[in-house]
Amino acid sequence: MTATATIDGPDAARAKSQAGEKSASLYRMAMPGHLCPFGLKSKSMLERRGYRVDDNLLTTRDEVDAFKTAHGVETTPITFIGGQQIGGYTELKKHFGYRVLGKDEKTYTPVIAIFGSTALMSLAIALNVHGGFSIQHFLMWFFATSMVALAIQKLQDVEGFVNGFLGYDLLARRYVPYGYAYPYLELYAGVGMIALIGRVSPLVWLVAPVGIFIGTIGAISVIKAVYIEKRDLKCACVGGGSNVPLGAISLSENLIMAGMGLWMLGLWFAA
């Protein structure tokens, strides 16, 4: 049930939420110029959990301000369940037992999303281009596409990336412009490796040394910062705004870049 809200006081709002065993009262902003996404997400969550939602829309700024004043809150939406004021969308998630990450809490979710996507993409490419699955072709496509995907993440906010990168990269600390060049070098190496997969070409000498260089410097920097100095840092590998912890993921990224370069040079010499 959706209706334009009357500004109920706290007691009235609690009473409405007690109307049934699985009922909830939701107050959310739905003004002509702004439909609150957290209100819609709260409504969807409640309905998925089997609640009948008394959906109260706050359609003007005056209604929003009056509701905040009446209930002593600073934001909307606000949900009431069983006569209890639950709070906003984050509080509602906690109420239902969903994990809510703190602002500075570290997570591997971004890298899982990237590597999971590039793994599926690499499998599809290997099957299409090479006519069947081989672990060598899959790994080469996976490593090269992952380098490109990680470079894209950095290039979205180069300044933010550099701010994090300067926290641990040994070469960037001595020569700051290297930090700005790094995402472009990673992109160059990744795209070059994609172009050379399955080929033995002298162009490998324009690509492989770049991957070996930036990968080796990066790996040494991570080992020093994390495993020798024991520093707790955020990894800039997926961009400056991420909360991915610096450690095994970043070390793997750098070792993969260096390893891909060495692998390609090895194929050149073997030919």
C-alpha positions as CSV (number, residue, x, y, z in Angstrom):
1,M,0.0,0.0,0.0
2,T,1.5,3.3,-1.1
3,A,0.2,6.7,0.0
4,T,1.3,10.3,0.4
5,A,2.4,10.5,4.0
6,T,0.7,12.3,6.7
7,I,3.4,13.3,9.2
8,D,2.6,10.9,12.0
9,G,4.4,11.3,15.3
10,P,6.5,8.5,16.7
11,D,3.6,6.8,18.6
12,A,1.4,6.8,15.5
13,A,4.1,5.4,13.3
14,R,4.8,2.6,15.8
15,A,1.1,1.8,16.0
16,K,0.8,1.5,12.2
17,S,3.7,-0.9,12.1
18,Q,2.0,-3.1,14.7
19,A,-1.1,-3.6,12.5
20,G,-0.2,-7.2,11.6
21,E,2.3,-9.9,12.4
22,K,4.3,-9.2,9.2
23,S,3.7,-5.6,8.6
24,A,6.0,-2.6,8.5
25,S,5.6,1.1,8.1
26,L,8.1,2.8,5.7
27,Y,8.5,6.6,5.3
28,R,10.5,7.5,2.2
29,M,11.3,10.5,0.0
30,A,9.5,10.6,-3.3
31,M,9.7,14.2,-4.6
32,P,9.2,15.1,-8.2
33,G,12.9,15.8,-8.7
34,H,14.2,13.0,-6.4
35,L,13.1,9.5,-5.8
36,C,15.2,8.1,-2.9
37,P,16.9,4.9,-4.0
38,F,17.4,3.7,-0.4
39,G,13.6,4.0,0.1
40,L,13.0,1.8,-2.9
41,K,15.6,-0.7,-1.7
42,S,14.1,-0.7,1.8
43,K,10.6,-1.4,0.4
44,S,11.9,-4.2,-1.8
45,M,13.8,-5.8,1.1
46,L,10.8,-5.7,3.3
47,E,8.5,-7.3,0.6
48,R,11.1,-10.0,-0.1
49,R,11.1,-10.8,3.6
50,G,7.3,-11.3,3.5
51,Y,6.2,-8.0,5.1
52,R,3.1,-6.1,4.1
53,V,4.5,-2.6,3.7
54,D,2.5,0.6,4.7
55,D,4.4,2.8,2.2
56,N,4.3,6.4,3.1
57,L,5.7,8.9,0.6
58,L,7.2,12.2,1.6
59,T,6.6,14.3,-1.6
60,T,7.7,17.8,-0.6
61,R,10.7,19.2,1.2
62,D,8.3,20.5,3.9
63,E,7.0,17.0,4.5
64,V,10.5,15.6,4.7
65,D,11.7,18.3,7.2
66,A,8.5,17.9,9.3
67,F,9.0,14.1,9.4
68,K,12.7,14.4,10.5
69,T,11.7,16.9,13.2
70,A,8.8,14.7,14.5
71,H,11.0,11.6,14.7
72,G,14.3,13.2,15.6
73,V,16.1,11.7,12.6
74,E,18.5,13.3,10.2
75,T,17.8,11.2,7.1
76,T,15.1,9.1,5.4
77,P,13.9,6.5,4.7
78,I,12.9,5.2,8.1
79,T,11.2,1.9,8.8
80,F,9.1,0.8,11.7
81,I,8.5,-2.9,12.4
82,G,6.4,-4.3,15.3
83,G,6.2,-0.9,16.9
84,Q,10.0,-0.5,16.9
85,Q,11.8,2.2,14.9
86,I,14.5,0.3,12.9
87,G,16.1,3.2,11.1
88,G,17.4,3.7,7.6
89,Y,18.4,1.2,4.9
90,T,21.6,0.3,6.6
91,E,20.0,-0.4,9.9
92,L,17.3,-2.4,8.1
93,K,19.9,-4.6,6.6
94,K,21.5,-5.1,10.0
95,H,18.1,-5.9,11.4
96,F,17.7,-8.8,8.9
97,G,21.2,-10.1,9.6
98,Y,22.9,-8.9,6.4
99,R,26.5,-7.9,6.7
100,V,27.2,-4.2,6.4
101,L,30.8,-3.1,5.8
102,G,32.1,-0.2,7.8
103,K,33.4,2.8,6.0
104,D,37.1,1.8,6.4
105,E,36.6,-1.9,6.5
106,K,38.7,-3.8,4.0
107,T,37.2,-6.1,1.4
108,Y,38.2,-8.3,-1.5
109,T,34.9,-7.9,-3.3
110,P,36.3,-5.6,-6.1
111,V,39.1,-8.0,-7.1
112,I,36.8,-11.0,-6.9
113,A,34.4,-9.2,-9.3
114,I,37.3,-8.3,-11.7
115,F,39.1,-11.7,-11.7
116,G,35.8,-13.6,-11.8
117,S,34.7,-11.7,-14.9
118,T,38.1,-11.9,-16.6
119,A,38.2,-15.6,-15.9
120,L,34.9,-16.2,-17.6
121,M,35.8,-13.9,-20.5
122,S,39.1,-15.7,-21.0
123,L,37.4,-19.1,-21.0
124,A,35.0,-17.9,-23.7
125,I,37.9,-16.3,-25.8
126,A,40.0,-19.4,-25.5
127,L,37.2,-21.7,-26.6
128,N,36.3,-19.4,-29.5
129,V,39.7,-18.5,-30.7
130,H,41.6,-21.8,-30.1
131,G,38.7,-24.2,-30.8
132,G,39.0,-25.9,-27.4
133,F,40.2,-25.5,-23.9
134,S,43.9,-25.6,-23.0
135,I,45.2,-24.3,-19.6
136,Q,48.1,-22.4,-21.3
137,H,45.8,-20.4,-23.6
138,F,43.3,-19.8,-20.8
139,L,46.0,-18.5,-18.4
140,M,47.5,-16.3,-21.0
141,W,44.2,-14.7,-21.8
142,F,43.2,-14.5,-18.2
143,F,46.4,-12.7,-17.1
144,A,46.4,-10.3,-20.1
145,T,42.7,-9.4,-19.7
146,S,43.1,-9.0,-16.0
147,M,45.9,-6.5,-16.5
148,V,43.7,-4.5,-18.8
149,A,40.8,-4.6,-16.4
150,L,42.9,-3.5,-13.4
151,A,44.4,-0.7,-15.5
152,I,40.9,0.6,-16.4
153,Q,40.1,0.7,-12.7
154,K,43.2,2.8,-12.0
155,L,42.5,5.1,-15.0
156,Q,39.1,6.1,-13.7
157,D,40.8,8.2,-11.0
158,V,44.5,8.5,-11.6
159,E,45.0,11.0,-8.8
160,G,43.3,8.7,-6.3
161,F,45.4,5.8,-7.5
162,V,48.7,7.7,-7.2
163,N,47.8,8.8,-3.6
164,G,47.5,5.2,-2.6
165,F,50.4,4.0,-4.7
166,L,52.8,6.5,-3.1
167,G,52.2,4.8,0.2
168,Y,54.2,1.7,-0.8
169,D,55.8,1.7,-4.3
170,L,59.5,2.2,-4.1
171,L,60.1,3.8,-7.5
172,A,57.0,6.1,-7.3
173,R,58.3,7.4,-4.0
174,R,61.6,8.4,-5.5
175,Y,60.1,9.6,-8.8
176,V,56.4,10.6,-8.5
177,P,55.7,10.8,-12.3
178,Y,56.2,7.0,-12.4
179,G,53.0,6.7,-10.3
180,Y,51.1,8.6,-13.0
181,A,52.6,6.6,-15.8
182,Y,51.9,3.2,-14.1
183,P,48.3,2.7,-15.2
184,Y,49.2,3.5,-18.8
185,L,52.1,1.2,-18.7
186,E,50.0,-1.6,-17.3
187,L,47.3,-1.0,-20.0
188,Y,50.0,-0.9,-22.7
189,A,51.5,-4.2,-21.5
190,G,48.1,-5.9,-21.1
191,V,46.9,-4.8,-24.6
192,G,50.2,-5.7,-26.1
193,M,50.1,-9.2,-24.6
194,I,46.6,-9.7,-25.9
195,A,47.8,-8.8,-29.4
196,L,50.6,-11.2,-29.2
197,I,49.0,-14.3,-27.7
198,G,49.5,-17.2,-30.0
199,R,52.1,-15.4,-32.1
200,V,55.9,-15.4,-32.1
201,S,56.8,-11.9,-33.1
202,P,59.7,-9.6,-32.6
203,L,57.1,-7.1,-31.2
204,V,57.4,-9.1,-28.0
205,W,60.5,-7.0,-27.2
206,L,58.3,-3.9,-27.2
207,V,55.8,-5.4,-24.7
208,A,57.4,-8.0,-22.4
209,P,60.1,-5.8,-20.9
210,V,57.5,-3.3,-19.7
211,G,55.5,-6.0,-17.9
212,I,58.7,-7.4,-16.4
213,F,59.9,-4.0,-15.2
214,I,56.7,-2.7,-13.6
215,G,55.8,-6.2,-12.2
216,T,59.2,-6.7,-10.6
217,I,59.3,-3.2,-9.0
218,G,55.7,-3.7,-7.8
219,A,56.4,-7.1,-6.3
220,I,59.5,-5.9,-4.4
221,S,57.5,-2.9,-3.1
222,V,54.7,-5.0,-1.8
223,I,57.0,-7.6,-0.2
224,K,58.9,-4.8,1.6
225,A,55.8,-2.9,2.8
226,V,53.7,-5.9,3.9
227,Y,55.9,-8.8,4.6
228,I,59.0,-7.1,5.9
229,E,57.7,-3.8,7.5
230,K,54.3,-5.4,8.4
231,R,52.4,-2.3,7.4
232,D,48.6,-2.3,7.2
233,L,47.8,-0.5,3.9
234,K,45.1,-0.3,1.3
235,C,46.0,-1.7,-2.2
236,A,45.8,0.8,-5.1
237,C,45.5,-2.2,-7.5
238,V,41.8,-1.6,-8.2
239,G,41.9,2.2,-8.0
240,G,42.4,4.8,-5.3
241,G,38.9,4.6,-3.8
242,S,39.0,0.9,-2.9
243,N,39.3,-0.8,0.5
244,V,41.2,-3.8,-0.8
245,P,44.0,-4.7,1.7
246,L,47.5,-4.6,0.3
247,G,49.1,-8.0,0.3
248,A,48.6,-11.2,-1.6
249,I,46.4,-9.8,-4.3
250,S,48.7,-6.9,-5.3
251,L,51.7,-9.2,-5.0
252,S,50.0,-11.7,-7.4
253,E,49.1,-8.9,-9.8
254,N,52.8,-7.8,-10.1
255,L,54.1,-11.4,-10.2
256,I,51.7,-12.1,-13.0
257,M,52.8,-9.1,-15.0
258,A,56.4,-10.0,-14.6
259,G,55.7,-13.7,-15.3
260,M,53.7,-13.0,-18.4
261,G,56.6,-11.0,-19.8
262,L,59.1,-13.8,-19.0
263,W,56.7,-16.3,-20.5
264,M,56.5,-14.4,-23.8
265,L,60.2,-14.0,-24.0
266,G,60.6,-17.7,-23.3
267,L,58.3,-18.6,-26.2
268,W,60.3,-16.2,-28.4
269,F,63.6,-18.0,-27.5
270,A,62.0,-21.4,-27.8
271,A,60.9,-20.7,-31.3
